[in-house]
Amino acid sequence: MASSGKEILSLIFYRICNPKRSDYEEITEARAEAERKGFEAELKRLRTILEYKTGYIDS
C-alpha cells in the first residue's frame, strides 16, 4: 500500500516535531487509517464488478 508508506513517513516527521505524543498512539492511528482506506478500496472494486456483471447500480 502506497498510502501506508506515506503514513509512516508522516508519522516520523510528526514524531520529530511533537515528541510528547506516544509512538503507540501514532502507529495505532496510522494502521487504522490504512486499514479503513484498504477496506473502502476493496468495497469499491467489488461494487464495480457487481455493476459490470449485473448491470445493477447500488446507490
Secondary structure in CASP SS format (residue, H / E / C, confidence):
PFRMAT SS
TARGET T0000
AUTHOR 0000-0000-0000
METHOD secondary structure of the structure
MODEL  1
M C 1.00
A H 1.00
S H 1.00
S H 1.00
G H 1.00
K H 1.00
E H 1.00
I H 1.00
L H 1.00
S H 1.00
L H 1.00
I H 1.00
F H 1.00
Y H 1.00
R H 1.00
I H 1.00
C H 1.00
N C 1.00
P C 1.00
K C 1.00
R C 1.00
S C 1.00
D H 1.00
Y H 1.00
E H 1.00
E H 1.00
I H 1.00
T H 1.00
E H 1.00
A H 1.00
R H 1.00
A H 1.00
E H 1.00
A H 1.00
E H 1.00
R H 1.00
K H 1.00
G H 1.00
F H 1.00
E H 1.00
A H 1.00
E H 1.00
L H 1.00
K H 1.00
R H 1.00
L H 1.00
R H 1.00
T H 1.00
I H 1.00
L H 1.00
E H 1.00
Y H 1.00
K H 1.00
T H 1.00
G C 1.00
Y C 1.00
I C 1.00
D C 1.00
S C 1.00
END
